[in-house]
Amino acid sequence: MMDKDSLLYKTYLDILKEELVPALGCTEPIAIAFCAAVARETLGNIPEKVEMEVSGNIIKNVKSVIIPNTGGLKGIEAAAAAGIIAGDSNKKLEVISKVSDIQKAQIADFINNVGISIKIAQSEEVLDITTHLAGDGHTVTVRITGTHTNVAYIKKDHAVLFEADFGVNNSQKKPDRKLLNIEQICNFADSVDINDIQDVLERQILYNTAIAEEGLKNHYGANVGKVLIKYFGNEIDVRARALAAAGSDARMSGCEMPVIINSGSGNQGIACSLPVIVYAKELGCSREQLYRALVVSNLCAIHQRSMIGRLGAYCGAINAGCSAGAGIAYLYGGGFSSVAHSIVNALAVTSGIVCDGAKPSCAGKVAAAVEAGILGYFMYRDGHEFRDGEGIISKGVENTIRNVCRLGRDGMKETDKEIIRIMMNC
């Protein structure tokens, strides 16, 4: 059991509260809108000229996804214009949640009438966005890097208004993800005071269930969730995959409903929560049991993704899907051993699925990842497992996670570059 007064308890709680926040739309175009909104607010008027500098992974994740509240628009220009015309930076990743019909028309006019140039950022950061605005005799530069709303630099005319000290300030204010490990995550889930987590997890249940149900009800993207139900039946494992896929279907195709993200990603937030919610309902679990299982699934996903990075060639839905399997294992009464083996079994199946940007096929990857997570648990339940030395699997869940994260973080760097080159030529 984990002491409530311990550093570990406080850190795990702070991580959950920091990561499980609402976002409207895919987080990369929304980050562009946020950056543009901060720049326009600093400038004080609508600009006459806009230049965006973005990293390759931003290009990859903005190219094919519909931006909410823009009338079906896609692309960096649309995201920047939405932030400039209608953005409210105080709303963070819900920066364009309030857009009138008049503003939607103004966004389209702005794109057509104001030159928005786009350059690839000369930066080693995979998440890097800089907005340059000019208007009414003034210029503004705003840079976001590292995470989706991390403002690192603001300059107006010749005066630097803000510049982050990456060596000191940022590292001190972030809860240390290096303290996460699967055994302590299970201990925290067993011990956490429900009053400390209820609000943040109840919001995740409410938001993510709502967008998933919307995805099943109406037409979005490739309708992966609907196809699963139609052709594979209504069994619990199918419903878990379908509801998660339907949430992604809706989110990738411009649904104007927020989700609660995980590791900076709505798809990961959907994938690690909805299957657990579906299984808890099927099993007749109490709300407290659901909350504790969601602690497991969310923190397991954050643990893995924090070792890889927010963006890259390794599909984040894989981490989230196997973490959903871990949460389901916990719902069935499993402890650390059950959770750990479920994760290892799932990672052995799906590691290596690439991220080629945000778009409708993300829903299919979410479904595949959740299926592997569920399989991982039921393999363990029947006494089966993938073993040390088989491929990149090592003895012990932390060793396997380190191997997979090394693959995603280091081994797939060139893969990521090639994916971006392919996508830019499409």
Secondary structure as UniProt FT lines:
FT   TURN            4..5
FT   HELIX           7..19
FT   STRAND          22..23
FT   HELIX           27..43
FT   STRAND          49..54
FT   HELIX           56..62
FT   TURN            63..64
FT   TURN            68..71
FT   HELIX           76..86
FT   HELIX           89..94
FT   TURN            95..96
FT   HELIX           101..113
FT   STRAND          116..120
FT   STRAND          128..135
FT   TURN            136..137
FT   STRAND          138..145
FT   TURN            148..149
FT   STRAND          151..156
FT   TURN            157..158
FT   STRAND          159..163
FT   HELIX           166..170
FT   HELIX           171..173
FT   HELIX           177..179
FT   HELIX           182..191
FT   HELIX           194..217
FT   TURN            221..222
FT   HELIX           224..232
FT   HELIX           236..252
FT   STRAND          259..260
FT   TURN            263..264
FT   HELIX           266..283
FT   HELIX           287..308
FT   HELIX           316..331
FT   TURN            332..333
FT   HELIX           336..350
FT   TURN            351..352
FT   TURN            360..361
FT   HELIX           362..381
FT   TURN            382..383
FT   TURN            388..389
FT   TURN            391..392
FT   HELIX           397..406
FT   HELIX           407..411
FT   HELIX           413..424
//
